[in-house]
Amino acid sequence: VEGGKSVIVIEHHQAVMAHADWIIDLGPGAGHEGGMVVFEGTPAELVASRSTLTGEHLAEFVEGPR
């Protein structure tokens, strides 16, 4: 990253996602139910929108349960 390169990580760990610069969320489900881009943006935008299952779980990790 410091050398101007991009780092792409496939990750489900919420702490890693919360500190990412950009998230591309694929879904809407797993396997045959997934494969479409359902969200693209910053972790803060994903948390604010809670528009996907990942967004809901990340919001609970960041903000605590509702």
Short mmCIF file of the C-alpha atoms (twelve columns), coordinates in Angstrom:
data_MODEL
# 
_entry.id   MODEL 
# 
loop_
_atom_site.group_PDB 
_atom_site.id 
_atom_site.type_symbol 
_atom_site.label_atom_id 
_atom_site.label_alt_id 
_atom_site.label_comp_id 
_atom_site.label_asym_id 
_atom_site.label_seq_id 
_atom_site.Cartn_x 
_atom_site.Cartn_y 
_atom_site.Cartn_z 
_atom_site.pdbx_PDB_model_num 
ATOM 1  C CA . VAL A 1  0.000   0.000   0.000  1 
ATOM 2  C CA . GLU A 2  2.801   2.424   0.911  1 
ATOM 3  C CA . GLY A 3  4.343   1.754   -2.515 1 
ATOM 4  C CA . GLY A 4  1.137   2.785   -4.282 1 
ATOM 5  C CA . LYS A 5  -0.199  -0.723  -4.847 1 
ATOM 6  C CA . SER A 6  -3.679  -2.015  -4.055 1 
ATOM 7  C CA . VAL A 7  -4.302  -4.846  -1.621 1 
ATOM 8  C CA . ILE A 8  -7.392  -6.967  -2.192 1 
ATOM 9  C CA . VAL A 9  -8.506  -9.176  0.683  1 
ATOM 10 C CA . ILE A 10 -11.378 -11.647 0.746  1 
ATOM 11 C CA . GLU A 11 -12.437 -11.505 4.374  1 
ATOM 12 C CA . HIS A 12 -15.371 -12.125 6.691  1 
ATOM 13 C CA . HIS A 13 -13.743 -10.922 9.908  1 
ATOM 14 C CA . GLN A 14 -15.652 -7.828  11.015 1 
ATOM 15 C CA . ALA A 15 -12.622 -6.062  12.535 1 
ATOM 16 C CA . VAL A 16 -10.795 -6.318  9.206  1 
ATOM 17 C CA . MET A 17 -13.844 -5.077  7.287  1 
ATOM 18 C CA . ALA A 18 -14.375 -2.193  9.722  1 
ATOM 19 C CA . HIS A 19 -10.866 -0.889  8.988  1 
ATOM 20 C CA . ALA A 20 -10.949 -1.367  5.210  1 
ATOM 21 C CA . ASP A 21 -10.838 1.563   2.823  1 
ATOM 22 C CA . TRP A 22 -13.471 0.063   0.511  1 
ATOM 23 C CA . ILE A 23 -15.865 -2.904  0.638  1 
ATOM 24 C CA . ILE A 24 -17.390 -4.821  -2.243 1 
ATOM 25 C CA . ASP A 25 -20.137 -7.070  -0.878 1 
ATOM 26 C CA . LEU A 26 -21.280 -10.009 -3.005 1 
ATOM 27 C CA . GLY A 27 -24.602 -11.725 -2.493 1 
ATOM 28 C CA . PRO A 28 -27.446 -11.673 -1.853 1 
ATOM 29 C CA . GLY A 29 -26.718 -15.129 -0.403 1 
ATOM 30 C CA . ALA A 30 -24.025 -17.791 -0.669 1 
ATOM 31 C CA . GLY A 31 -23.313 -20.308 -3.408 1 
ATOM 32 C CA . HIS A 32 -25.995 -20.390 -6.080 1 
ATOM 33 C CA . GLU A 33 -27.826 -17.569 -4.280 1 
ATOM 34 C CA . GLY A 34 -24.905 -15.141 -4.593 1 
ATOM 35 C CA . GLY A 35 -22.466 -13.698 -7.047 1 
ATOM 36 C CA . MET A 36 -23.923 -10.232 -7.599 1 
ATOM 37 C CA . VAL A 37 -22.454 -6.988  -6.260 1 
ATOM 38 C CA . VAL A 38 -24.995 -5.931  -3.616 1 
ATOM 39 C CA . PHE A 39 -22.943 -3.087  -2.114 1 
ATOM 40 C CA . GLU A 40 -19.843 -1.070  -2.931 1 
ATOM 41 C CA . GLY A 41 -18.508 1.690   -0.702 1 
ATOM 42 C CA . THR A 42 -16.841 2.514   2.586  1 
ATOM 43 C CA . PRO A 43 -17.427 0.542   5.778  1 
ATOM 44 C CA . ALA A 44 -19.193 3.604   7.262  1 
ATOM 45 C CA . GLU A 45 -21.594 3.723   4.296  1 
ATOM 46 C CA . LEU A 46 -22.304 0.001   4.648  1 
ATOM 47 C CA . VAL A 47 -22.974 0.376   8.383  1 
ATOM 48 C CA . ALA A 48 -25.229 3.387   7.810  1 
ATOM 49 C CA . SER A 49 -27.266 1.685   5.105  1 
ATOM 50 C CA . ARG A 50 -27.504 -1.787  6.682  1 
ATOM 51 C CA . SER A 51 -28.646 -2.719  3.180  1 
ATOM 52 C CA . THR A 52 -27.131 -6.219  3.188  1 
ATOM 53 C CA . LEU A 53 -26.638 -9.068  5.620  1 
ATOM 54 C CA . THR A 54 -22.971 -8.088  5.840  1 
ATOM 55 C CA . GLY A 55 -24.015 -4.505  6.598  1 
ATOM 56 C CA . GLU A 56 -26.310 -5.641  9.394  1 
ATOM 57 C CA . HIS A 57 -23.583 -7.754  11.024 1 
ATOM 58 C CA . LEU A 58 -20.920 -5.086  10.576 1 
ATOM 59 C CA . ALA A 59 -23.223 -2.457  12.088 1 
ATOM 60 C CA . GLU A 60 -23.814 -4.651  15.127 1 
ATOM 61 C CA . PHE A 61 -20.053 -5.167  15.478 1 
ATOM 62 C CA . VAL A 62 -19.300 -1.439  15.201 1 
ATOM 63 C CA . GLU A 63 -22.306 0.035   17.048 1 
ATOM 64 C CA . GLY A 64 -23.441 -2.830  19.246 1 
ATOM 65 C CA . PRO A 65 -26.860 -4.511  19.153 1 
ATOM 66 C CA . ARG A 66 -29.921 -2.381  18.528 1 
# 
